[in-house]
Amino acid sequence: MRVLPGVALLTGTSGYLLLGFVGSVGGMPVLMAGFVFIGVGTFGALGTNLVVGSVPPARAGSAAAFPPSAVTWATRSGWPRSEASAPPSTEAGASMENAVVIAQGLSAQAADGLMAAAGEAYISGLNVIGIACAVVTAVIAFTVLRERRQKG
């Protein structure tokens, strides 16, 4: 039982690595496998508890807000890297939902361009945050495993 948190974190790390390759290696199957590995061993709760438990109680709210903030940042950061022919408007670039709503009011060709740009941006952001989370969770996992081993 001493190594369970570290092993759960390493399992989550493999899931985040899979998210880092959605789009370039595979689509939906890779995405689903990534989320399964992240969820195995209650990684979501374990990881959040480690993050929230590592900060002073006065800052626990900020620490708990980090995972959703990171996903929001990552999905929005992909917009400037999009290479679609029709650049999305600022409103469309705010979220995937906005892009879908705005595309409904466009011609078929413009809507296709907007949705292609939105999809590329979303995948790009997902890849960035997947790799970043994999690095962070791997460092935490090895730290946890090392400390557990030293405590013996």
PyMOL commands that set and color helices and strands:
alter all, ss='L'
color gray80, all
select helices_A, chain A and resi 4-19+28-53+57-77+79-81+92-94+96-104+108-151
alter helices_A, ss='H'
color red, helices_A
deselect
rebuild
show_as cartoon
